């Protein structure tokens, strides 16, 4: 039986590489997994460029981690999604989150969050609202296209949410 999700990461939508490998955040320049490692959210390196191994997936879920997307359609760039797709995706995601009941949800992409969830003035960080019973954080997207963020800055953001979810040593107990 899969353990409950404590920390759910939500990307904008699958990139083409992600769709091909069936692994979220899989494009070789994406900083998601290096940031998780640096933040202490995972304790082993993951190289998803060819697809996560079964062992990687097992260890990931055993830590109470999950991954989803706002919009399901794969594109070369998130900017190819329509506002309608983001809003519909946000509704679908909200329904899923209410079923999955994670402790913390991290949406990685402020623009997609503002559009999809109709929160045009949202800022980075923990949000005042929740999705279902889950604490909601909106944090930077780890894509290489988001050039002003580094592995270090992403790790710092992600660590805060992971501590709140109780999946890091600091957040446990």
MODELLER restraints for C-alpha pairs under 7 A, 6 or more apart:
rsr = mdl.restraints
at = mdl.atoms
rsr.add(forms.Gaussian(group=physical.xy_distance, feature=features.Distance(at['CA:2:A'], at['CA:61:A']), mean=6.89, stdev=0.5))
rsr.add(forms.Gaussian(group=physical.xy_distance, feature=features.Distance(at['CA:3:A'], at['CA:61:A']), mean=6.86, stdev=0.5))
rsr.add(forms.Gaussian(group=physical.xy_distance, feature=features.Distance(at['CA:3:A'], at['CA:62:A']), mean=6.13, stdev=0.5))
rsr.add(forms.Gaussian(group=physical.xy_distance, feature=features.Distance(at['CA:3:A'], at['CA:64:A']), mean=6.20, stdev=0.5))
rsr.add(forms.Gaussian(group=physical.xy_distance, feature=features.Distance(at['CA:4:A'], at['CA:64:A']), mean=5.99, stdev=0.5))
rsr.add(forms.Gaussian(group=physical.xy_distance, feature=features.Distance(at['CA:5:A'], at['CA:64:A']), mean=4.58, stdev=0.5))
rsr.add(forms.Gaussian(group=physical.xy_distance, feature=features.Distance(at['CA:5:A'], at['CA:65:A']), mean=5.56, stdev=0.5))
rsr.add(forms.Gaussian(group=physical.xy_distance, feature=features.Distance(at['CA:5:A'], at['CA:66:A']), mean=6.08, stdev=0.5))
rsr.add(forms.Gaussian(group=physical.xy_distance, feature=features.Distance(at['CA:5:A'], at['CA:102:A']), mean=4.85, stdev=0.5))
rsr.add(forms.Gaussian(group=physical.xy_distance, feature=features.Distance(at['CA:6:A'], at['CA:64:A']), mean=4.90, stdev=0.5))
rsr.add(forms.Gaussian(group=physical.xy_distance, feature=features.Distance(at['CA:6:A'], at['CA:65:A']), mean=6.10, stdev=0.5))
rsr.add(forms.Gaussian(group=physical.xy_distance, feature=features.Distance(at['CA:6:A'], at['CA:102:A']), mean=4.80, stdev=0.5))
rsr.add(forms.Gaussian(group=physical.xy_distance, feature=features.Distance(at['CA:6:A'], at['CA:103:A']), mean=4.73, stdev=0.5))
rsr.add(forms.Gaussian(group=physical.xy_distance, feature=features.Distance(at['CA:6:A'], at['CA:104:A']), mean=6.18, stdev=0.5))
rsr.add(forms.Gaussian(group=physical.xy_distance, feature=features.Distance(at['CA:6:A'], at['CA:165:A']), mean=5.65, stdev=0.5))
rsr.add(forms.Gaussian(group=physical.xy_distance, feature=features.Distance(at['CA:7:A'], at['CA:64:A']), mean=6.32, stdev=0.5))
rsr.add(forms.Gaussian(group=physical.xy_distance, feature=features.Distance(at['CA:7:A'], at['CA:65:A']), mean=5.04, stdev=0.5))
rsr.add(forms.Gaussian(group=physical.xy_distance, feature=features.Distance(at['CA:7:A'], at['CA:66:A']), mean=6.32, stdev=0.5))
rsr.add(forms.Gaussian(group=physical.xy_distance, feature=features.Distance(at['CA:7:A'], at['CA:102:A']), mean=6.03, stdev=0.5))
rsr.add(forms.Gaussian(group=physical.xy_distance, feature=features.Distance(at['CA:7:A'], at['CA:103:A']), mean=6.12, stdev=0.5))
rsr.add(forms.Gaussian(group=physical.xy_distance, feature=features.Distance(at['CA:7:A'], at['CA:104:A']), mean=4.94, stdev=0.5))
rsr.add(forms.Gaussian(group=physical.xy_distance, feature=features.Distance(at['CA:7:A'], at['CA:105:A']), mean=5.93, stdev=0.5))
rsr.add(forms.Gaussian(group=physical.xy_distance, feature=features.Distance(at['CA:7:A'], at['CA:162:A']), mean=6.64, stdev=0.5))
rsr.add(forms.Gaussian(group=physical.xy_distance, feature=features.Distance(at['CA:7:A'], at['CA:165:A']), mean=5.79, stdev=0.5))
rsr.add(forms.Gaussian(group=physical.xy_distance, feature=features.Distance(at['CA:8:A'], at['CA:65:A']), mean=5.88, stdev=0.5))
rsr.add(forms.Gaussian(group=physical.xy_distance, feature=features.Distance(at['CA:8:A'], at['CA:66:A']), mean=4.59, stdev=0.5))
rsr.add(forms.Gaussian(group=physical.xy_distance, feature=features.Distance(at['CA:8:A'], at['CA:67:A']), mean=5.51, stdev=0.5))
rsr.add(forms.Gaussian(group=physical.xy_distance, feature=features.Distance(at['CA:8:A'], at['CA:102:A']), mean=6.40, stdev=0.5))
rsr.add(forms.Gaussian(group=physical.xy_distance, feature=features.Distance(at['CA:8:A'], at['CA:104:A']), mean=6.29, stdev=0.5))
rsr.add(forms.Gaussian(group=physical.xy_distance, feature=features.Distance(at['CA:8:A'], at['CA:105:A']), mean=4.78, stdev=0.5))
rsr.add(forms.Gaussian(group=physical.xy_distance, feature=features.Distance(at['CA:8:A'], at['CA:106:A']), mean=6.11, stdev=0.5))
rsr.add(forms.Gaussian(group=physical.xy_distance, feature=features.Distance(at['CA:9:A'], at['CA:66:A']), mean=6.13, stdev=0.5))
rsr.add(forms.Gaussian(group=physical.xy_distance, feature=features.Distance(at['CA:9:A'], at['CA:67:A']), mean=4.73, stdev=0.5))
rsr.add(forms.Gaussian(group=physical.xy_distance, feature=features.Distance(at['CA:9:A'], at['CA:68:A']), mean=6.35, stdev=0.5))
rsr.add(forms.Gaussian(group=physical.xy_distance, feature=features.Distance(at['CA:9:A'], at['CA:105:A']), mean=6.05, stdev=0.5))
rsr.add(forms.Gaussian(group=physical.xy_distance, feature=features.Distance(at['CA:9:A'], at['CA:106:A']), mean=4.83, stdev=0.5))
rsr.add(forms.Gaussian(group=physical.xy_distance, feature=features.Distance(at['CA:9:A'], at['CA:107:A']), mean=6.15, stdev=0.5))
rsr.add(forms.Gaussian(group=physical.xy_distance, feature=features.Distance(at['CA:10:A'], at['CA:67:A']), mean=5.67, stdev=0.5))
rsr.add(forms.Gaussian(group=physical.xy_distance, feature=features.Distance(at['CA:10:A'], at['CA:68:A']), mean=4.73, stdev=0.5))
rsr.add(forms.Gaussian(group=physical.xy_distance, feature=features.Distance(at['CA:10:A'], at['CA:69:A']), mean=4.80, stdev=0.5))
rsr.add(forms.Gaussian(group=physical.xy_distance, feature=features.Distance(at['CA:10:A'], at['CA:70:A']), mean=6.51, stdev=0.5))
rsr.add(forms.Gaussian(group=physical.xy_distance, feature=features.Distance(at['CA:10:A'], at['CA:106:A']), mean=5.89, stdev=0.5))
rsr.add(forms.Gaussian(group=physical.xy_distance, feature=features.Distance(at['CA:10:A'], at['CA:107:A']), mean=4.67, stdev=0.5))
rsr.add(forms.Gaussian(group=physical.xy_distance, feature=features.Distance(at['CA:10:A'], at['CA:108:A']), mean=5.91, stdev=0.5))
rsr.add(forms.Gaussian(group=physical.xy_distance, feature=features.Distance(at['CA:11:A'], at['CA:68:A']), mean=6.29, stdev=0.5))
rsr.add(forms.Gaussian(group=physical.xy_distance, feature=features.Distance(at['CA:11:A'], at['CA:69:A']), mean=4.54, stdev=0.5))
rsr.add(forms.Gaussian(group=physical.xy_distance, feature=features.Distance(at['CA:11:A'], at['CA:70:A']), mean=6.32, stdev=0.5))
rsr.add(forms.Gaussian(group=physical.xy_distance, feature=features.Distance(at['CA:11:A'], at['CA:107:A']), mean=6.25, stdev=0.5))
rsr.add(forms.Gaussian(group=physical.xy_distance, feature=features.Distance(at['CA:11:A'], at['CA:108:A']), mean=5.28, stdev=0.5))
rsr.add(forms.Gaussian(group=physical.xy_distance, feature=features.Distance(at['CA:12:A'], at['CA:69:A']), mean=5.32, stdev=0.5))
rsr.add(forms.Gaussian(group=physical.xy_distance, feature=features.Distance(at['CA:12:A'], at['CA:70:A']), mean=5.03, stdev=0.5))
rsr.add(forms.Gaussian(group=physical.xy_distance, feature=features.Distance(at['CA:12:A'], at['CA:71:A']), mean=6.15, stdev=0.5))
rsr.add(forms.Gaussian(group=physical.xy_distance, feature=features.Distance(at['CA:12:A'], at['CA:78:A']), mean=6.70, stdev=0.5))
rsr.add(forms.Gaussian(group=physical.xy_distance, feature=features.Distance(at['CA:12:A'], at['CA:108:A']), mean=6.88, stdev=0.5))
rsr.add(forms.Gaussian(group=physical.xy_distance, feature=features.Distance(at['CA:12:A'], at['CA:109:A']), mean=6.46, stdev=0.5))
rsr.add(forms.Gaussian(group=physical.xy_distance, feature=features.Distance(at['CA:12:A'], at['CA:112:A']), mean=6.33, stdev=0.5))
rsr.add(forms.Gaussian(group=physical.xy_distance, feature=features.Distance(at['CA:13:A'], at['CA:69:A']), mean=5.10, stdev=0.5))
rsr.add(forms.Gaussian(group=physical.xy_distance, feature=features.Distance(at['CA:13:A'], at['CA:70:A']), mean=5.93, stdev=0.5))
rsr.add(forms.Gaussian(group=physical.xy_distance, feature=features.Distance(at['CA:13:A'], at['CA:71:A']), mean=4.88, stdev=0.5))
rsr.add(forms.Gaussian(group=physical.xy_distance, feature=features.Distance(at['CA:13:A'], at['CA:72:A']), mean=5.64, stdev=0.5))
rsr.add(forms.Gaussian(group=physical.xy_distance, feature=features.Distance(at['CA:13:A'], at['CA:73:A']), mean=6.33, stdev=0.5))
rsr.add(forms.Gaussian(group=physical.xy_distance, feature=features.Distance(at['CA:13:A'], at['CA:74:A']), mean=6.20, stdev=0.5))
rsr.add(forms.Gaussian(group=physical.xy_distance, feature=features.Distance(at['CA:13:A'], at['CA:78:A']), mean=6.61, stdev=0.5))
rsr.add(forms.Gaussian(group=physical.xy_distance, feature=features.Distance(at['CA:14:A'], at['CA:24:A']), mean=6.78, stdev=0.5))
rsr.add(forms.Gaussian(group=physical.xy_distance, feature=features.Distance(at['CA:14:A'], at['CA:72:A']), mean=6.64, stdev=0.5))
rsr.add(forms.Gaussian(group=physical.xy_distance, feature=features.Distance(at['CA:14:A'], at['CA:73:A']), mean=6.59, stdev=0.5))
rsr.add(forms.Gaussian(group=physical.xy_distance, feature=features.Distance(at['CA:14:A'], at['CA:74:A']), mean=4.64, stdev=0.5))
rsr.add(forms.Gaussian(group=physical.xy_distance, feature=features.Distance(at['CA:14:A'], at['CA:75:A']), mean=6.68, stdev=0.5))
rsr.add(forms.Gaussian(group=physical.xy_distance, feature=features.Distance(at['CA:15:A'], at['CA:74:A']), mean=5.18, stdev=0.5))
rsr.add(forms.Gaussian(group=physical.xy_distance, feature=features.Distance(at['CA:15:A'], at['CA:75:A']), mean=5.20, stdev=0.5))
rsr.add(forms.Gaussian(group=physical.xy_distance, feature=features.Distance(at['CA:15:A'], at['CA:76:A']), mean=5.50, stdev=0.5))
rsr.add(forms.Gaussian(group=physical.xy_distance, feature=features.Distance(at['CA:15:A'], at['CA:77:A']), mean=6.79, stdev=0.5))
rsr.add(forms.Gaussian(group=physical.xy_distance, feature=features.Distance(at['CA:16:A'], at['CA:74:A']), mean=5.68, stdev=0.5))
rsr.add(forms.Gaussian(group=physical.xy_distance, feature=features.Distance(at['CA:16:A'], at['CA:75:A']), mean=5.72, stdev=0.5))
rsr.add(forms.Gaussian(group=physical.xy_distance, feature=features.Distance(at['CA:16:A'], at['CA:76:A']), mean=5.62, stdev=0.5))
rsr.add(forms.Gaussian(group=physical.xy_distance, feature=features.Distance(at['CA:17:A'], at['CA:26:A']), mean=6.33, stdev=0.5))
rsr.add(forms.Gaussian(group=physical.xy_distance, feature=features.Distance(at['CA:17:A'], at['CA:27:A']), mean=5.61, stdev=0.5))
rsr.add(forms.Gaussian(group=physical.xy_distance, feature=features.Distance(at['CA:18:A'], at['CA:24:A']), mean=5.39, stdev=0.5))
rsr.add(forms.Gaussian(group=physical.xy_distance, feature=features.Distance(at['CA:18:A'], at['CA:25:A']), mean=6.25, stdev=0.5))
rsr.add(forms.Gaussian(group=physical.xy_distance, feature=features.Distance(at['CA:18:A'], at['CA:26:A']), mean=5.14, stdev=0.5))
rsr.add(forms.Gaussian(group=physical.xy_distance, feature=features.Distance(at['CA:18:A'], at['CA:27:A']), mean=6.58, stdev=0.5))
rsr.add(forms.Gaussian(group=physical.xy_distance, feature=features.Distance(at['CA:19:A'], at['CA:74:A']), mean=6.39, stdev=0.5))
rsr.add(forms.Gaussian(group=physical.xy_distance, feature=features.Distance(at['CA:21:A'], at['CA:50:A']), mean=5.99, stdev=0.5))
rsr.add(forms.Gaussian(group=physical.xy_distance, feature=features.Distance(at['CA:21:A'], at['CA:51:A']), mean=4.79, stdev=0.5))
rsr.add(forms.Gaussian(group=physical.xy_distance, feature=features.Distance(at['CA:22:A'], at['CA:51:A']), mean=6.38, stdev=0.5))
rsr.add(forms.Gaussian(group=physical.xy_distance, feature=features.Distance(at['CA:23:A'], at['CA:48:A']), mean=6.55, stdev=0.5))
rsr.add(forms.Gaussian(group=physical.xy_distance, feature=features.Distance(at['CA:23:A'], at['CA:51:A']), mean=5.30, stdev=0.5))
rsr.add(forms.Gaussian(group=physical.xy_distance, feature=features.Distance(at['CA:23:A'], at['CA:52:A']), mean=6.00, stdev=0.5))
rsr.add(forms.Gaussian(group=physical.xy_distance, feature=features.Distance(at['CA:25:A'], at['CA:32:A']), mean=6.43, stdev=0.5))
rsr.add(forms.Gaussian(group=physical.xy_distance, feature=features.Distance(at['CA:26:A'], at['CA:48:A']), mean=4.98, stdev=0.5))
rsr.add(forms.Gaussian(group=physical.xy_distance, feature=features.Distance(at['CA:26:A'], at['CA:49:A']), mean=4.97, stdev=0.5))
rsr.add(forms.Gaussian(group=physical.xy_distance, feature=features.Distance(at['CA:26:A'], at['CA:51:A']), mean=6.97, stdev=0.5))
rsr.add(forms.Gaussian(group=physical.xy_distance, feature=features.Distance(at['CA:27:A'], at['CA:49:A']), mean=5.80, stdev=0.5))
rsr.add(forms.Gaussian(group=physical.xy_distance, feature=features.Distance(at['CA:28:A'], at['CA:49:A']), mean=5.45, stdev=0.5))
rsr.add(forms.Gaussian(group=physical.xy_distance, feature=features.Distance(at['CA:29:A'], at['CA:144:A']), mean=5.58, stdev=0.5))
rsr.add(forms.Gaussian(group=physical.xy_distance, feature=features.Distance(at['CA:30:A'], at['CA:142:A']), mean=5.85, stdev=0.5))
rsr.add(forms.Gaussian(group=physical.xy_distance, feature=features.Distance(at['CA:30:A'], at['CA:143:A']), mean=4.81, stdev=0.5))
rsr.add(forms.Gaussian(group=physical.xy_distance, feature=features.Distance(at['CA:30:A'], at['CA:144:A']), mean=5.38, stdev=0.5))
rsr.add(forms.Gaussian(group=physical.xy_distance, feature=features.Distance(at['CA:31:A'], at['CA:142:A']), mean=5.13, stdev=0.5))
rsr.add(forms.Gaussian(group=physical.xy_distance, feature=features.Distance(at['CA:31:A'], at['CA:143:A']), mean=6.45, stdev=0.5))
rsr.add(forms.Gaussian(group=physical.xy_distance, feature=features.Distance(at['CA:31:A'], at['CA:151:A']), mean=5.95, stdev=0.5))
rsr.add(forms.Gaussian(group=physical.xy_distance, feature=features.Distance(at['CA:32:A'], at['CA:142:A']), mean=5.24, stdev=0.5))
rsr.add(forms.Gaussian(group=physical.xy_distance, feature=features.Distance(at['CA:33:A'], at['CA:46:A']), mean=6.21, stdev=0.5))
rsr.add(forms.Gaussian(group=physical.xy_distance, feature=features.Distance(at['CA:34:A'], at['CA:151:A']), mean=6.57, stdev=0.5))
rsr.add(forms.Gaussian(group=physical.xy_distance, feature=features.Distance(at['CA:35:A'], at['CA:151:A']), mean=5.01, stdev=0.5))
rsr.add(forms.Gaussian(group=physical.xy_distance, feature=features.Distance(at['CA:35:A'], at['CA:152:A']), mean=6.75, stdev=0.5))
rsr.add(forms.Gaussian(group=physical.xy_distance, feature=features.Distance(at['CA:35:A'], at['CA:154:A']), mean=5.82, stdev=0.5))
rsr.add(forms.Gaussian(group=physical.xy_distance, feature=features.Distance(at['CA:35:A'], at['CA:155:A']), mean=4.49, stdev=0.5))
rsr.add(forms.Gaussian(group=physical.xy_distance, feature=features.Distance(at['CA:36:A'], at['CA:42:A']), mean=5.80, stdev=0.5))
rsr.add(forms.Gaussian(group=physical.xy_distance, feature=features.Distance(at['CA:36:A'], at['CA:155:A']), mean=6.14, stdev=0.5))
rsr.add(forms.Gaussian(group=physical.xy_distance, feature=features.Distance(at['CA:37:A'], at['CA:43:A']), mean=5.85, stdev=0.5))
rsr.add(forms.Gaussian(group=physical.xy_distance, feature=features.Distance(at['CA:37:A'], at['CA:44:A']), mean=6.70, stdev=0.5))
rsr.add(forms.Gaussian(group=physical.xy_distance, feature=features.Distance(at['CA:37:A'], at['CA:45:A']), mean=6.49, stdev=0.5))
rsr.add(forms.Gaussian(group=physical.xy_distance, feature=features.Distance(at['CA:38:A'], at['CA:155:A']), mean=5.91, stdev=0.5))
rsr.add(forms.Gaussian(group=physical.xy_distance, feature=features.Distance(at['CA:39:A'], at['CA:155:A']), mean=4.70, stdev=0.5))
rsr.add(forms.Gaussian(group=physical.xy_distance, feature=features.Distance(at['CA:39:A'], at['CA:156:A']), mean=6.52, stdev=0.5))
rsr.add(forms.Gaussian(group=physical.xy_distance, feature=features.Distance(at['CA:39:A'], at['CA:158:A']), mean=6.84, stdev=0.5))
rsr.add(forms.Gaussian(group=physical.xy_distance, feature=features.Distance(at['CA:39:A'], at['CA:159:A']), mean=5.21, stdev=0.5))
rsr.add(forms.Gaussian(group=physical.xy_distance, feature=features.Distance(at['CA:40:A'], at['CA:168:A']), mean=6.29, stdev=0.5))
rsr.add(forms.Gaussian(group=physical.xy_distance, feature=features.Distance(at['CA:41:A'], at['CA:162:A']), mean=6.73, stdev=0.5))
rsr.add(forms.Gaussian(group=physical.xy_distance, feature=features.Distance(at['CA:41:A'], at['CA:167:A']), mean=6.55, stdev=0.5))
rsr.add(forms.Gaussian(group=physical.xy_distance, feature=features.Distance(at['CA:41:A'], at['CA:168:A']), mean=5.75, stdev=0.5))
rsr.add(forms.Gaussian(group=physical.xy_distance, feature=features.Distance(at['CA:46:A'], at['CA:56:A']), mean=6.96, stdev=0.5))
rsr.add(forms.Gaussian(group=physical.xy_distance, feature=features.Distance(at['CA:63:A'], at['CA:167:A']), mean=6.75, stdev=0.5))
rsr.add(forms.Gaussian(group=physical.xy_distance, feature=features.Distance(at['CA:70:A'], at['CA:86:A']), mean=6.52, stdev=0.5))
rsr.add(forms.Gaussian(group=physical.xy_distance, feature=features.Distance(at['CA:70:A'], at['CA:89:A']), mean=4.96, stdev=0.5))
rsr.add(forms.Gaussian(group=physical.xy_distance, feature=features.Distance(at['CA:70:A'], at['CA:90:A']), mean=5.54, stdev=0.5))
rsr.add(forms.Gaussian(group=physical.xy_distance, feature=features.Distance(at['CA:70:A'], at['CA:93:A']), mean=6.13, stdev=0.5))
rsr.add(forms.Gaussian(group=physical.xy_distance, feature=features.Distance(at['CA:71:A'], at['CA:85:A']), mean=6.39, stdev=0.5))
rsr.add(forms.Gaussian(group=physical.xy_distance, feature=features.Distance(at['CA:71:A'], at['CA:86:A']), mean=5.77, stdev=0.5))
rsr.add(forms.Gaussian(group=physical.xy_distance, feature=features.Distance(at['CA:71:A'], at['CA:89:A']), mean=4.56, stdev=0.5))
rsr.add(forms.Gaussian(group=physical.xy_distance, feature=features.Distance(at['CA:83:A'], at['CA:115:A']), mean=6.37, stdev=0.5))
rsr.add(forms.Gaussian(group=physical.xy_distance, feature=features.Distance(at['CA:83:A'], at['CA:116:A']), mean=6.84, stdev=0.5))
rsr.add(forms.Gaussian(group=physical.xy_distance, feature=features.Distance(at['CA:86:A'], at['CA:112:A']), mean=6.74, stdev=0.5))
rsr.add(forms.Gaussian(group=physical.xy_distance, feature=features.Distance(at['CA:86:A'], at['CA:115:A']), mean=6.64, stdev=0.5))
rsr.add(forms.Gaussian(group=physical.xy_distance, feature=features.Distance(at['CA:86:A'], at['CA:116:A']), mean=4.42, stdev=0.5))
rsr.add(forms.Gaussian(group=physical.xy_distance, feature=features.Distance(at['CA:87:A'], at['CA:115:A']), mean=6.77, stdev=0.5))
rsr.add(forms.Gaussian(group=physical.xy_distance, feature=features.Distance(at['CA:87:A'], at['CA:116:A']), mean=3.94, stdev=0.5))
rsr.add(forms.Gaussian(group=physical.xy_distance, feature=features.Distance(at['CA:87:A'], at['CA:117:A']), mean=6.28, stdev=0.5))
rsr.add(forms.Gaussian(group=physical.xy_distance, feature=features.Distance(at['CA:90:A'], at['CA:116:A']), mean=5.34, stdev=0.5))
rsr.add(forms.Gaussian(group=physical.xy_distance, feature=features.Distance(at['CA:90:A'], at['CA:117:A']), mean=6.00, stdev=0.5))
rsr.add(forms.Gaussian(group=physical.xy_distance, feature=features.Distance(at['CA:94:A'], at['CA:131:A']), mean=6.44, stdev=0.5))
rsr.add(forms.Gaussian(group=physical.xy_distance, feature=features.Distance(at['CA:97:A'], at['CA:132:A']), mean=6.86, stdev=0.5))
rsr.add(forms.Gaussian(group=physical.xy_distance, feature=features.Distance(at['CA:98:A'], at['CA:132:A']), mean=5.12, stdev=0.5))
rsr.add(forms.Gaussian(group=physical.xy_distance, feature=features.Distance(at['CA:101:A'], at['CA:133:A']), mean=6.65, stdev=0.5))
rsr.add(forms.Gaussian(group=physical.xy_distance, feature=features.Distance(at['CA:101:A'], at['CA:134:A']), mean=6.61, stdev=0.5))
rsr.add(forms.Gaussian(group=physical.xy_distance, feature=features.Distance(at['CA:102:A'], at['CA:134:A']), mean=5.78, stdev=0.5))
rsr.add(forms.Gaussian(group=physical.xy_distance, feature=features.Distance(at['CA:103:A'], at['CA:134:A']), mean=4.88, stdev=0.5))
rsr.add(forms.Gaussian(group=physical.xy_distance, feature=features.Distance(at['CA:103:A'], at['CA:135:A']), mean=6.26, stdev=0.5))
rsr.add(forms.Gaussian(group=physical.xy_distance, feature=features.Distance(at['CA:103:A'], at['CA:165:A']), mean=5.64, stdev=0.5))
rsr.add(forms.Gaussian(group=physical.xy_distance, feature=features.Distance(at['CA:104:A'], at['CA:134:A']), mean=5.06, stdev=0.5))
rsr.add(forms.Gaussian(group=physical.xy_distance, feature=features.Distance(at['CA:104:A'], at['CA:135:A']), mean=4.65, stdev=0.5))
rsr.add(forms.Gaussian(group=physical.xy_distance, feature=features.Distance(at['CA:104:A'], at['CA:136:A']), mean=5.95, stdev=0.5))
rsr.add(forms.Gaussian(group=physical.xy_distance, feature=features.Distance(at['CA:104:A'], at['CA:165:A']), mean=5.44, stdev=0.5))
rsr.add(forms.Gaussian(group=physical.xy_distance, feature=features.Distance(at['CA:105:A'], at['CA:134:A']), mean=6.26, stdev=0.5))
rsr.add(forms.Gaussian(group=physical.xy_distance, feature=features.Distance(at['CA:105:A'], at['CA:135:A']), mean=6.15, stdev=0.5))
rsr.add(forms.Gaussian(group=physical.xy_distance, feature=features.Distance(at['CA:105:A'], at['CA:136:A']), mean=5.01, stdev=0.5))
rsr.add(forms.Gaussian(group=physical.xy_distance, feature=features.Distance(at['CA:105:A'], at['CA:137:A']), mean=6.10, stdev=0.5))
rsr.add(forms.Gaussian(group=physical.xy_distance, feature=features.Distance(at['CA:106:A'], at['CA:136:A']), mean=6.16, stdev=0.5))
rsr.add(forms.Gaussian(group=physical.xy_distance, feature=features.Distance(at['CA:106:A'], at['CA:137:A']), mean=4.74, stdev=0.5))
rsr.add(forms.Gaussian(group=physical.xy_distance, feature=features.Distance(at['CA:106:A'], at['CA:138:A']), mean=5.65, stdev=0.5))
rsr.add(forms.Gaussian(group=physical.xy_distance, feature=features.Distance(at['CA:106:A'], at['CA:139:A']), mean=6.59, stdev=0.5))
rsr.add(forms.Gaussian(group=physical.xy_distance, feature=features.Distance(at['CA:107:A'], at['CA:113:A']), mean=6.96, stdev=0.5))
rsr.add(forms.Gaussian(group=physical.xy_distance, feature=features.Distance(at['CA:107:A'], at['CA:137:A']), mean=6.29, stdev=0.5))
rsr.add(forms.Gaussian(group=physical.xy_distance, feature=features.Distance(at['CA:107:A'], at['CA:138:A']), mean=4.82, stdev=0.5))
rsr.add(forms.Gaussian(group=physical.xy_distance, feature=features.Distance(at['CA:107:A'], at['CA:139:A']), mean=6.13, stdev=0.5))
rsr.add(forms.Gaussian(group=physical.xy_distance, feature=features.Distance(at['CA:108:A'], at['CA:138:A']), mean=6.04, stdev=0.5))
rsr.add(forms.Gaussian(group=physical.xy_distance, feature=features.Distance(at['CA:108:A'], at['CA:139:A']), mean=4.93, stdev=0.5))
rsr.add(forms.Gaussian(group=physical.xy_distance, feature=features.Distance(at['CA:108:A'], at['CA:140:A']), mean=5.20, stdev=0.5))
rsr.add(forms.Gaussian(group=physical.xy_distance, feature=features.Distance(at['CA:108:A'], at['CA:141:A']), mean=4.43, stdev=0.5))
rsr.add(forms.Gaussian(group=physical.xy_distance, feature=features.Distance(at['CA:109:A'], at['CA:138:A']), mean=6.76, stdev=0.5))
rsr.add(forms.Gaussian(group=physical.xy_distance, feature=features.Distance(at['CA:109:A'], at['CA:139:A']), mean=6.14, stdev=0.5))
rsr.add(forms.Gaussian(group=physical.xy_distance, feature=features.Distance(at['CA:109:A'], at['CA:140:A']), mean=5.30, stdev=0.5))
rsr.add(forms.Gaussian(group=physical.xy_distance, feature=features.Distance(at['CA:109:A'], at['CA:141:A']), mean=4.66, stdev=0.5))
rsr.add(forms.Gaussian(group=physical.xy_distance, feature=features.Distance(at['CA:110:A'], at['CA:124:A']), mean=6.81, stdev=0.5))
rsr.add(forms.Gaussian(group=physical.xy_distance, feature=features.Distance(at['CA:110:A'], at['CA:138:A']), mean=6.13, stdev=0.5))
rsr.add(forms.Gaussian(group=physical.xy_distance, feature=features.Distance(at['CA:110:A'], at['CA:139:A']), mean=6.65, stdev=0.5))
rsr.add(forms.Gaussian(group=physical.xy_distance, feature=features.Distance(at['CA:110:A'], at['CA:140:A']), mean=6.69, stdev=0.5))
rsr.add(forms.Gaussian(group=physical.xy_distance, feature=features.Distance(at['CA:114:A'], at['CA:120:A']), mean=4.66, stdev=0.5))
rsr.add(forms.Gaussian(group=physical.xy_distance, feature=features.Distance(at['CA:114:A'], at['CA:122:A']), mean=6.21, stdev=0.5))
rsr.add(forms.Gaussian(group=physical.xy_distance, feature=features.Distance(at['CA:124:A'], at['CA:138:A']), mean=5.30, stdev=0.5))
rsr.add(forms.Gaussian(group=physical.xy_distance, feature=features.Distance(at['CA:124:A'], at['CA:139:A']), mean=5.45, stdev=0.5))
rsr.add(forms.Gaussian(group=physical.xy_distance, feature=features.Distance(at['CA:125:A'], at['CA:137:A']), mean=5.35, stdev=0.5))
rsr.add(forms.Gaussian(group=physical.xy_distance, feature=features.Distance(at['CA:125:A'], at['CA:138:A']), mean=5.32, stdev=0.5))
rsr.add(forms.Gaussian(group=physical.xy_distance, feature=features.Distance(at['CA:125:A'], at['CA:139:A']), mean=5.90, stdev=0.5))
rsr.add(forms.Gaussian(group=physical.xy_distance, feature=features.Distance(at['CA:126:A'], at['CA:136:A']), mean=5.93, stdev=0.5))
rsr.add(forms.Gaussian(group=physical.xy_distance, feature=features.Distance(at['CA:126:A'], at['CA:137:A']), mean=4.20, stdev=0.5))
rsr.add(forms.Gaussian(group=physical.xy_distance, feature=features.Distance(at['CA:126:A'], at['CA:138:A']), mean=6.42, stdev=0.5))
rsr.add(forms.Gaussian(group=physical.xy_distance, feature=features.Distance(at['CA:127:A'], at['CA:136:A']), mean=5.53, stdev=0.5))
rsr.add(forms.Gaussian(group=physical.xy_distance, feature=features.Distance(at['CA:127:A'], at['CA:137:A']), mean=5.60, stdev=0.5))
rsr.add(forms.Gaussian(group=physical.xy_distance, feature=features.Distance(at['CA:129:A'], at['CA:136:A']), mean=6.75, stdev=0.5))
rsr.add(forms.Gaussian(group=physical.xy_distance, feature=features.Distance(at['CA:130:A'], at['CA:136:A']), mean=5.22, stdev=0.5))
rsr.add(forms.Gaussian(group=physical.xy_distance, feature=features.Distance(at['CA:137:A'], at['CA:161:A']), mean=6.91, stdev=0.5))
rsr.add(forms.Gaussian(group=physical.xy_distance, feature=features.Distance(at['CA:139:A'], at['CA:157:A']), mean=6.69, stdev=0.5))
rsr.add(forms.Gaussian(group=physical.xy_distance, feature=features.Distance(at['CA:140:A'], at['CA:154:A']), mean=6.86, stdev=0.5))
rsr.add(forms.Gaussian(group=physical.xy_distance, feature=features.Distance(at['CA:162:A'], at['CA:168:A']), mean=6.15, stdev=0.5))
rsr.add(forms.Gaussian(group=physical.xy_distance, feature=features.Distance(at['CA:163:A'], at['CA:170:A']), mean=6.05, stdev=0.5))
rsr.add(forms.Gaussian(group=physical.xy_distance, feature=features.Distance(at['CA:163:A'], at['CA:171:A']), mean=3.95, stdev=0.5))
rsr.add(forms.Gaussian(group=physical.xy_distance, feature=features.Distance(at['CA:164:A'], at['CA:171:A']), mean=6.04, stdev=0.5))
rsr.add(forms.Gaussian(group=physical.xy_distance, feature=features.Distance(at['CA:165:A'], at['CA:171:A']), mean=6.80, stdev=0.5))
rsr.add(forms.Gaussian(group=physical.xy_distance, feature=features.Distance(at['CA:166:A'], at['CA:172:A']), mean=4.75, stdev=0.5))
